Amino acid sequence: MSYNDIVGTIGVGIILIAYFMNIFSFIKKDGALFYVMNIIGASLACYASILINYLPFIILEATWAMVSVLGLVKVLKKNSY
């Protein structure tokens, strides 16, 4: 396995674990952990896509990470009041 394969696999794995944990109610879909896992996973997958220069997944994963950042900010703002 090459470096970009390892990075991409870890990133996608984190996203899938977050999804699995959410579906089986181990974590809340609107909880900070869900968003943090998605940010980390999507960022790693985006980086791996950059390494292999595959634009469709760069766009997908960057968007996924940015939307997750917005979700995390929303949760943190909600919990700070």
N, C-alpha and C positions, 0 to 999 in steps of 0.2 A: 504494500500500500504506500502510495506517495503521500507527501506532506499535505497537499490540498485534499486528498481523499480522507485523511485522518481528521483534519479540521472540519470538513463538511459533514462527515459522519457524526462527529461529536455534536456539532450544531443541530443537525436534523434530529439526532437522538434526544437532545434536551427538549426540543419542541415537541416531539412525540411523547416523551415522558410527562411533560406538562399537560398535554392533551389527555393522556390516559388518566393521570391523577385527577384531572378535572371531571372527566366523564364518570369516574367511579367515586366521586365526592371525597377524595383525599385532600383536595385543596379547592378553594372557592374560585369560580370563574372571574369574579371581580376582586380577588385578593391580590395583594402585592406580590406574593411568591409566583403566582401564575404569570403576571406581567414581567417580572424579572427573568424568569426562565425563558419566556418568549423573546425578550430583548437579547439575552445572551445567546440563545440558540440561533435566532435569526441573524444576529451580527456575525457569528461564526460561519453560518451558511453563506452569508453575503460575501464575507472575506474569501471563502473557498471559491465562490463563483467569480470573484475578481481575479483570483489566481489563475483560473482556467479561462478567463475572459469570455464568460457566457452571460451576455447582457440580459436575457429574459429573467434569469434567476437573480441577477444583481438587483434588478428593479423589484422583483417579487419580495426578496428577503429584506431589502432596504425599507420597502414600504411596510412590511410586517414588523420590523423593528421600530420604525417611527410611530406606527399606530399603537404599538405596545407601550412605548414611552409616553404617549398621550394618555393611555389608559392608566398607567402607573401614576402619572401626575394627578389625574382625576381622583384616584383612590387616596393618594397622600393628602390632597387638599380636603377631601371629604373627612378623613380621619383626624385632621388637624383642628377641626372646629369643635 
